[in-house]
Amino acid sequence: MRILLAAALLASAAPLSPVLASETTGPAPILTTPDARDVWTRAQPEVARVTHVALDLDVDFATRTLGGAAVLDVLAAPGAGQIVLDVDDLDIASVTDASGKALTWKIGADDPELGSAMTVDLAGARQIRIAYRTRQGASALQWLPPEMTAGKKKPYLFSQGQPINNRSWIPTQDSPGIRQTWEASLTVPGDLVAVMSAEKLSGDKGEALPDGRRRFRFRMDKPVPPYLIAFAVGDIRFKSLGPRSGVWAEAPMLDKAAKEFGDVEKMIDAASALYGPYRWGRYDMLVLPPAFPFGGMENPMLTFLTPTIITGDRSNTDVVAHELAHSWSGNLVTNATWSDSWLNEGFTTYFENRIMESLYGKERAAMYADLDWDGMLRDIAAAGGQTAATTRLHGDPGATAGQLDYFKGSNFLRMIEYTVGRVRWDAYLTSYFDRHAFQPQTTAGVLNDLREHLLKDDCALELKLQLDRWAYAAGLPDNAVHVKSATLAKIDEKLAAYTAGGPASAVQPQGWSTQEWLRFLNGIPREQTPARLKELDETLGLSSSTNAYVQSAWLELAIANRYEPALPTLRRYVSSIGRGLLIAPLYRGLMKQGDWGARIAREDFAQAKPTYHPATADAIERIIQGN
């Protein structure tokens, strides 16, 4: 694989290991092979690339905009006259070099998916300053009024950059293959706190300014893909969980969150014991309001988490393990393009399961793996079956069906573990993270690495593993591994009895984890009578459940049967939860119910849309429009 290194690295007299080079000297490498070409960016990093971003921004809740400047360090090839950046609806005021001299720039045609190319004539500059302001509706930003927060008194703002939303608030080269170090200064209202996915330089309370506002400063000295630059501003507080970890949340959620995530130090130890040291310093978490669109986001040093995983029994802390595992797979070694998302998510889902096994034993890990198997088969079926192109791991960016990047990707790695043995596999994976630390990666690169460092010309093993079939072909290869859970097998027995006509009162779900609930509810045949649904709801307390996963699964079943008594619960639910994993299936289910469901979907979405992150709102709108 051809890697284009920065001039500073090439000038070194002694060869450096990839880890040492990336961690201690110049910019991270970029990949220039054809499979590493990112079609979701306009950047031409082999000509000129951004290596460092310095942000100085004011957060204006009145106008719902950010304003200030971004200073970009540029590494350009000899003779390069321009640099191309990614922007999306930014109002650019000026572009200058380090001395303040104006530079010529232009913004190209807008693409509704990718935004625009911003081309700057460098005129020899190796640092450029862009003064700008974001616009209302920026796709990365969600501005929440006080009533949408736990405290109900102060507004809240957070960013969500993955995959290509950060170009709506940062003018940079917004591609996972172009890693950048960064620093930032955020000025916010004096009664709010700013946090970012980086080292804090101004403490938890920031610096008081004469006008009553506060300035918070941050630094990320490790090169990261730009989608991992993240921030939040709100009335939040911090509670330490250990020497390396803690949790930020609004006051009403803080103690609950701290209790739910109390094992995080053990998770860090378990992850490090599996695949090498944690290289990011601190591992803090931020619990956001329910409008947050994902279960979690692996922003370095500050994982963002949805409050829907806080159920009081720690049964959903696999989400924390998942985001922690991204500190190796995704943040340390990153897919170079979004055609290879499975390199982030499949590796991480496998790693997450190993962390859970280390902490809680094989059976609990088996529960998660067994449910993932169910999800994988559902996603393949929904995509059109074993020959559907969207069931491939490597494919068009964003096109992989459902969660197959997670489920099929992790099963690929589990198959290798079962085939070569855990000891050999773990040694390989540890060395893989070391060799490629702070670098981008492609599917072809991973397969080459496996062949060089694991298979080592073993033709019989190559034939047995079917690497190319897993990576490039549709469907599920015949050597996939189904881990079965004894706990879920007992749920299956109760499910069979209920499906055969047994009373709901015999289910006895007291003490069930989220995973047991999901196995039962998702396994109920989709055709049920109104009387049966009424009995199920009243006996098991489904509509009144405080577990967001349980309510979502129940509402899916109710929608499939056009069960109108559940509609008030449905409307409240989709207006109070912004997590796509939980609400998107409900809208899809409604749209499958013809005119009856389409009307409800449109009405509920019209009410709920203002509460959704822009990316979530766009995704739901596509479902309703039939895209």
C-alpha positions in Angstrom: 0.0 0.0 0.0 1.4 3.4 -1.0 1.4 5.9 1.8 2.1 9.6 1.2 4.1 10.9 4.2 4.6 14.5 5.2 7.8 16.1 4.1 8.9 16.4 7.7 8.7 12.6 8.1 10.5 12.0 4.8 13.3 14.2 5.9 14.1 12.0 8.9 17.4 10.1 8.6 16.2 7.1 10.6 13.2 5.0 9.7 10.4 5.4 12.2 7.7 2.9 13.2 4.2 4.1 12.2 3.1 4.4 15.8 6.2 6.5 16.8 6.0 8.6 13.7 2.3 9.4 14.2 2.5 10.0 17.9 5.7 12.1 18.2 6.5 13.9 15.0 4.7 15.4 12.0 1.3 14.9 10.4 -0.4 11.6 10.1 0.0 9.8 6.7 -2.7 9.7 4.1 -3.4 6.9 1.7 -3.2 7.4 -2.0 -4.3 4.0 -3.4 -7.5 4.1 -5.5 -9.6 2.4 -2.9 -8.7 5.2 -0.4 -10.2 7.9 -2.6 -13.0 9.5 -0.6 -16.0 10.4 -2.8 -17.6 12.3 0.0 -15.0 15.0 0.1 -13.8 17.6 -2.5 -10.4 17.8 -0.9 -7.2 16.8 -2.9 -4.9 16.0 0.0 -2.1 14.7 -2.2 -1.9 18.3 -3.5 -2.5 20.3 -0.3 -3.9 19.1 3.0 -4.9 20.5 6.4 -2.7 19.2 9.2 -4.0 21.4 12.1 -7.1 23.4 12.9 -7.3 26.2 15.4 -10.9 27.4 16.2 -11.9 30.6 18.0 -15.7 30.7 18.1 -18.5 32.6 19.9 -21.6 30.5 20.7 -24.6 32.7 20.1 -27.9 31.2 21.4 -29.9 34.2 20.3 -29.1 33.7 16.6 -28.4 30.0 16.9 -25.0 30.5 15.1 -21.3 30.1 15.7 -19.1 33.0 14.6 -15.3 33.5 14.6 -12.4 32.1 12.8 -10.6 28.9 11.8 -6.8 29.0 11.3 -5.6 26.0 9.2 -2.0 24.8 8.9 -1.4 23.6 5.3 1.0 21.0 4.0 1.3 21.5 0.3 3.2 19.6 -2.4 5.9 21.5 -4.3 4.3 23.9 -6.7 0.8 23.5 -5.3 -1.1 26.7 -5.7 -4.5 25.9 -4.1 -6.1 24.0 -1.3 -9.6 22.6 -1.5 -11.8 22.5 1.6 -15.3 21.2 2.4 -17.9 23.6 3.5 -21.7 23.5 3.9 -23.7 26.7 4.2 -21.0 28.7 5.9 -21.0 32.5 5.5 -17.3 33.3 4.8 -16.3 36.9 5.7 -12.6 36.8 4.7 -9.6 34.6 4.1 -6.1 35.7 4.9 -2.6 34.3 5.3 -0.7 34.4 8.6 0.4 38.0 8.1 -3.2 39.2 7.4 -2.8 39.5 3.7 -6.0 38.7 1.8 -6.2 35.5 -0.2 -8.4 34.8 -3.2 -11.0 32.2 -2.6 -14.2 30.9 -4.1 -17.0 28.5 -3.2 -18.3 26.1 -5.8 -21.8 24.8 -6.5 -23.8 23.5 -3.6 -24.5 19.7 -3.5 -27.4 18.8 -1.2 -25.5 15.9 0.2 -21.9 17.0 0.2 -22.1 20.8 0.5 -19.6 22.8 -1.5 -15.9 22.9 -2.4 -14.1 26.0 -1.1 -10.9 26.7 -3.1 -8.3 29.0 -1.6 -5.3 30.3 -3.7 -2.4 29.8 -1.3 0.0 32.3 -2.8 2.8 30.5 -0.9 0.9 30.6 2.4 1.3 27.6 4.7 -1.3 28.9 7.2 -4.7 30.4 6.3 -7.2 32.2 8.5 -10.9 31.9 7.6 -13.4 34.3 9.3 -16.9 32.9 9.1 -20.3 32.3 10.7 -22.5 29.2 10.6 -26.1 29.4 9.4 -29.2 28.4 11.2 -30.0 24.7 10.5 -26.3 23.7 10.3 -26.4 19.9 9.9 -24.0 19.2 12.7 -25.6 21.4 15.3 -28.7 20.9 17.5 -29.8 23.9 19.5 -32.2 22.9 22.2 -34.5 25.2 24.1 -34.7 24.9 27.9 -37.9 22.8 27.8 -36.0 20.0 25.9 -33.4 19.7 28.6 -33.6 17.8 32.0 -33.2 21.1 33.9 -35.9 22.9 31.9 -34.2 26.3 32.6 -31.3 26.8 30.2 -30.6 26.1 26.6 -28.3 23.4 25.3 -26.2 22.9 22.2 -24.2 19.9 20.9 -22.5 18.9 17.7 -22.6 15.5 15.8 -20.0 15.3 13.1 -20.1 11.8 11.8 -20.0 11.2 8.9 -19.7 14.5 7.1 -21.6 17.0 9.1 -18.7 19.0 10.6 -18.2 20.9 7.4 -21.3 22.8 8.4 -19.4 24.4 11.3 -15.7 24.0 10.4 -14.2 24.8 7.1 -11.7 22.0 6.7 -11.0 18.8 4.7 -13.9 16.7 6.1 -12.7 13.2 5.3 -11.8 10.4 7.8 -8.6 9.8 5.8 -7.2 13.3 6.4 -6.3 13.3 10.1 -5.7 16.6 11.8 -4.6 17.9 15.2 -6.7 20.7 16.6 -7.3 23.3 19.3 -10.3 25.5 20.1 -11.5 28.4 22.1 -15.3 28.6 22.7 -16.9 31.7 24.2 -20.3 30.9 25.8 -22.8 32.5 28.1 -21.5 32.9 31.6 -24.0 30.4 33.2 -23.2 27.6 30.8 -20.3 25.1 30.5 -18.5 24.1 27.3 -16.9 20.7 26.8 -15.0 19.2 23.8 -13.5 16.0 22.6 -10.0 17.1 23.7 -7.8 18.0 26.7 -9.3 20.9 28.8 -6.8 23.8 29.1 -9.0 26.2 31.2 -10.5 23.9 33.8 -14.1 22.9 34.3 -15.4 26.4 34.7 -13.4 28.2 31.9 -12.1 31.8 32.1 -14.4 34.6 33.2 -14.6 37.5 30.7 -15.4 41.1 31.5 -18.7 41.0 29.6 -19.9 38.1 31.8 -19.3 35.3 29.4 -16.8 32.5 29.8 -14.1 31.2 27.5 -13.1 27.5 27.4 -10.0 26.4 25.7 -9.1 22.9 24.4 -6.3 21.0 22.7 -6.1 17.7 20.8 -2.4 17.0 20.1 -3.1 13.6 18.4 -4.1 13.6 14.7 -7.8 12.6 14.5 -10.3 12.3 11.6 -12.2 15.6 11.6 -15.6 14.0 12.2 -14.3 13.5 15.8 -14.1 17.2 16.6 -17.1 17.6 18.9 -18.5 20.0 21.5 -21.4 20.6 23.8 -22.6 23.7 25.7 -25.1 23.5 28.5 -25.9 23.6 32.2 -23.9 20.5 33.0 -21.8 19.2 35.9 -19.1 16.7 36.4 -18.7 13.7 38.6 -15.5 11.7 38.9 -15.6 7.9 38.4 -11.9 7.2 38.9 -8.4 8.4 38.2 -9.0 8.4 34.4 -12.7 8.8 34.0 -15.8 10.8 34.9 -19.2 11.8 33.6 -20.8 15.1 32.6 -24.5 15.5 32.7 -27.3 17.9 33.7 -27.8 17.9 37.5 -31.0 15.7 37.4 -29.2 13.0 35.5 -25.8 13.1 37.1 -26.1 10.6 40.0 -28.0 8.2 37.8 -25.4 8.3 35.1 -22.5 7.9 37.6 -24.2 4.8 39.1 -24.9 3.3 35.6 -21.4 3.8 34.4 -19.6 2.9 37.6 -17.7 0.1 35.9 -15.9 2.3 33.3 -12.5 2.1 35.0 -12.7 -1.7 34.9 -13.7 -1.4 31.2 -10.6 0.6 30.4 -8.4 -1.9 32.2 -10.1 -4.8 30.3 -9.8 -3.1 27.0 -6.1 -2.3 27.6 -5.4 -5.9 28.7 -6.9 -7.2 25.5 -5.4 -5.0 22.8 -2.8 -2.6 24.1 -2.7 0.6 26.1 -5.4 3.3 26.1 -3.6 6.2 24.3 -5.9 9.1 24.9 -5.3 10.1 28.5 -8.7 10.6 30.0 -12.0 8.8 29.2 -14.9 11.0 30.2 -18.5 10.7 29.1 -21.2 13.2 28.5 -24.9 12.3 28.9 -26.9 14.4 26.5 -30.6 15.2 26.4 -32.9 12.6 24.7 -32.7 14.4 21.4 -29.2 13.0 20.8 -29.5 10.9 17.6 -27.3 8.0 18.5 -26.7 5.5 21.3 -23.2 6.9 21.7 -20.5 8.8 19.8 -16.9 7.9 20.3 -15.5 11.4 20.4 -12.0 11.1 21.8 -11.6 11.7 25.5 -15.4 12.6 25.8 -17.8 9.9 24.6 -21.3 11.3 23.9 -24.1 9.1 25.2 -27.9 9.0 25.0 -29.8 8.9 28.3 -31.9 6.0 26.9 -29.2 3.6 28.0 -29.6 4.5 31.6 -32.1 1.9 32.8 -30.8 1.4 36.4 -29.5 -2.2 35.9 -26.4 -1.5 33.7 -27.8 -3.9 31.1 -27.1 -1.4 28.3 -23.5 -0.5 29.3 -22.4 -2.4 26.2 -22.9 0.9 24.6 -20.2 2.4 26.8 -18.0 -0.6 26.0 -18.6 0.0 22.3 -17.7 3.6 22.4 -14.6 2.9 24.6 -13.5 0.2 22.1 -13.6 2.9 19.4 -10.6 4.4 21.1 -8.7 1.6 19.3 -10.9 0.7 16.3 -12.1 4.0 14.7 -10.2 6.6 16.6 -6.7 5.0 16.6 -7.1 3.2 13.3 -9.8 4.7 11.1 -11.6 3.8 7.9 -10.1 6.0 5.2 -13.4 6.3 3.5 -17.0 5.7 4.4 -17.1 2.8 1.9 -15.3 0.9 4.7 -17.3 1.8 7.7 -17.2 -1.8 8.9 -13.5 -1.3 9.7 -14.7 1.1 12.4 -18.0 -0.5 13.5 -17.3 -4.2 12.9 -14.0 -4.2 14.7 -15.5 -2.2 17.5 -18.6 -4.4 17.9 -16.3 -7.5 18.2 -14.0 -5.6 20.7 -17.0 -4.4 22.7 -18.2 -8.0 23.1 -14.7 -9.1 24.3 -14.8 -6.3 26.9 -18.2 -7.4 28.2 -17.0 -11.0 28.4 -13.9 -9.9 30.4 -16.0 -8.0 32.9 -19.2 -10.0 33.2 -18.5 -13.5 31.8 -19.2 -15.5 28.7 -22.9 -15.8 29.1 -23.6 -12.1 29.2 -21.3 -11.6 26.1 -23.2 -14.5 24.5 -26.5 -12.6 25.0 -25.2 -9.6 23.1 -23.7 -11.8 20.3 -26.9 -13.9 20.0 -29.0 -10.7 19.6 -26.5 -9.4 17.0 -27.0 -12.6 15.1 -30.7 -12.1 15.1 -30.2 -8.5 13.9 -27.9 -9.6 11.2 -30.3 -12.1 9.7 -33.2 -9.5 9.9 -31.0 -6.9 8.1 -30.0 -9.3 5.4 -33.7 -10.4 4.8 -34.8 -6.7 4.8 -32.2 -5.9 2.2 -33.5 -8.5 -0.2 -31.7 -11.6 0.9 -28.3 -13.2 0.4 -27.6 -11.7 -3.0 -28.5 -8.1 -2.2 -25.6 -5.7 -2.9 -26.2 -3.7 0.2 -25.2 -6.8 2.3 -21.6 -6.3 1.3 -19.1 -4.9 3.8 -17.1 -2.9 1.3 -19.4 -1.0 -1.0 -20.8 2.4 -1.7 -20.5 4.8 1.2 -23.6 4.7 3.4 -25.2 2.0 1.4 -24.7 -1.0 3.8 -28.1 -2.3 4.9 -29.2 -1.8 8.5 -26.4 -2.5 11.0 -24.5 -5.0 8.9 -21.3 -2.9 9.3 -21.6 -3.8 13.0 -23.1 -7.3 12.9 -21.6 -8.9 9.8 -18.3 -7.0 10.4 -18.0 -8.3 13.9 -19.0 -11.9 12.9 -16.2 -11.8 10.3 -13.7 -11.2 13.1 -15.3 -13.7 15.4 -15.0 -16.3 12.6 -11.3 -15.6 12.3 -10.9 -15.9 16.1 -12.7 -19.3 16.1 -10.7 -20.5 13.2 -7.2 -19.6 14.3 -7.7 -19.6 18.0 -8.1 -16.8 20.5 -4.5 -16.5 21.6 -3.1 -16.2 18.1 -5.9 -13.8 17.1 -5.5 -11.5 20.0 -1.8 -11.3 19.4 -2.4 -10.4 15.8 -5.0 -7.8 16.7 -2.8 -6.1 19.3 0.0 -5.8 16.7 -2.5 -4.5 14.1 -3.5 -1.6 16.3 0.2 -0.9 17.0 1.3 -1.0 13.4 -1.5 1.3 12.1 -2.0 3.6 15.1 -3.2 7.1 14.2 -3.5 6.1 10.5 -6.3 5.5 8.0 -7.1 2.1 6.7 -9.0 0.4 3.9 -10.6 -3.1 3.4 -7.8 -4.0 1.0 -5.2 -2.9 3.5 -6.7 -5.0 6.3 -6.8 -8.1 4.1 -3.2 -7.5 3.0 -2.2 -7.1 6.7 -4.0 -10.3 7.6 -2.3 -12.2 4.9 1.1 -10.9 5.8 1.0 -11.1 9.6 -1.6 -13.8 10.4 -1.9 -16.2 7.4 1.7 -16.0 6.3 1.2 -17.9 3.0 -0.9 -20.7 4.6 -3.0 -21.6 1.6 -5.3 -24.0 3.5 -6.1 -21.3 6.1 -6.7 -18.7 3.3 -9.3 -21.1 1.8 -10.9 -21.8 5.1 -11.3 -18.1 6.1 -12.8 -16.9 2.8 -11.5 -13.4 3.4 -12.5 -11.9 0.1 -15.9 -13.4 0.2 -16.5 -11.8 3.6 -15.2 -8.4 2.6 -16.5 -8.0 -0.9 -19.4 -10.5 -1.6 -23.0 -10.2 -0.7 -24.7 -12.2 2.0 -23.4 -14.3 4.8 -20.6 -16.9 4.2 -21.2 -20.4 5.4 -18.5 -20.2 8.0 -20.2 -17.5 10.0 -20.3 -18.2 13.8 -23.6 -18.2 15.7 -23.0 -17.8 19.5 -26.0 -19.0 21.4 -27.1 -17.7 24.8 -28.5 -20.0 27.4 -30.2 -17.1 29.0 -32.0 -16.2 25.8 -32.9 -19.9 25.2 -35.0 -19.7 28.4 -36.7 -16.6 27.0 -37.4 -18.5 23.8 -39.2 -21.1 25.9 -41.5 -18.5 27.4 -41.9 -17.0 23.9 -43.0 -20.4 22.5 -45.5 -20.9 25.3 -47.0 -17.4 24.8 -47.1 -17.8 21.0 -48.9 -21.1 21.5 -51.7 -19.3 23.2 -50.4 -19.2 26.8 -51.5 -16.2 29.0 -49.3 -13.1 29.2 -49.4 -13.5 33.0 -47.2 -16.6 32.7 -44.4 -14.7 31.1 -43.2 -13.3 34.4 -40.6 -10.8 33.2 -39.5 -9.5 36.6 -35.8 -8.9 36.6 -35.3 -9.1 32.9 -32.5 -7.3 31.3 -33.1 -5.2 28.2 -31.7 -8.0 26.1 -34.2 -10.5 27.4 -37.1 -8.1 26.8 -35.9 -7.5 23.2 -35.6 -11.3 22.5 -39.2 -11.8 23.7 -40.9 -8.8 22.1 -39.1 -9.1 18.8 -39.9 -12.8 18.6 -43.6 -12.4 18.9 -45.3 -13.1 15.6 -46.3 -9.8 13.9 -50.0 -10.8 13.5 -51.8 -10.4 16.8 -55.5 -9.7 17.7 -56.4 -6.5 19.5 -57.5 -8.5 22.5 -54.1 -10.2 22.7 -52.2 -6.9 22.4 -54.4 -5.4 25.1 -53.6 -8.3 27.4 -49.9 -8.1 26.6 -49.7 -4.4 27.3 -51.7 -4.3 30.5 -50.0 -7.4 31.9 -46.4 -6.5 31.1 -46.8 -2.7 31.5 -45.3 -2.1 28.0 -46.8 1.4 27.3 -45.8 2.6 30.8 -42.3 1.1 30.7 -39.4 3.5 31.5 -37.1 1.4 29.3 -36.9 3.2 25.9 -35.8 -0.1 24.2 -38.8 -1.9 25.5 -41.2 0.8 24.5 -39.8 0.9 21.0 -40.1 -2.9 20.5 -43.6 -2.8 21.8 -44.6 0.0 19.5 -43.2 -1.8 16.5 -45.5 -4.7 17.3 -48.5 -2.4 17.9 -47.9 -0.6 14.6 -47.6 -3.9 12.7 -51.2 -4.6 13.9 -52.6 -1.1 13.5 -53.3 -1.2 17.2 -54.8 2.2 17.8 -54.8 2.2 21.6 -51.0 2.5 21.4 -51.1 5.6 19.2 -51.0 8.2 22.1 -48.0 6.4 23.5 -46.4 6.4 20.0 -46.8 10.1 19.6 -45.4 10.9 23.0 -42.5 8.5 22.4 -41.3 9.9 19.0 -41.6 13.4 20.3 -39.4 12.7 23.4 -36.7 10.4 22.0 -34.4 11.4 19.2 -32.3 8.3 18.9 -32.5 7.0 15.4 -32.1 3.3 16.3 -35.3 3.5 18.4 -37.5 5.8 16.3 -36.6 5.0 12.7 -38.1 1.4 12.9 -41.4 3.0 14.1 -41.6 5.3 11.1 -40.7 2.5 8.7 -43.3 0.3 10.3 -45.9 3.0 9.9 -45.1 3.6 6.2 -45.6 -0.2 5.6 -49.2 0.2 6.8 -50.5 2.0 3.7 -52.6 5.2 4.1 -53.4 4.4 7.7 -49.7 4.4 8.7 -48.5 7.1 6.3 -51.0 9.6 7.8 -49.9 8.9 11.4 -46.2 9.0 10.4 -46.6 12.5 8.7 -48.6 13.9 11.6 -46.3 12.5 14.3 -43.2 13.7 12.4 -44.6 17.2 12.0 -45.0 17.4 15.7 -41.7 15.8 16.6 -39.4 17.2 13.9 -38.4 20.4 15.9 -37.1 18.0 18.6 -34.8 16.0 16.3 -31.2 16.6 15.3 -31.0 17.8 11.7 -29.5 14.5 10.6 -32.2 12.5 12.3 -34.9 14.7 10.8 -33.5 14.3 7.4 -33.3 10.5 7.8 -37.0 10.3 9.0 -38.1 12.6 6.2 -36.5 10.2 3.7 -38.4 7.3 5.2 -41.7 9.1 4.9 -40.9 10.2 1.3 -40.1 6.6 0.5 -36.4 7.0 -0.1 
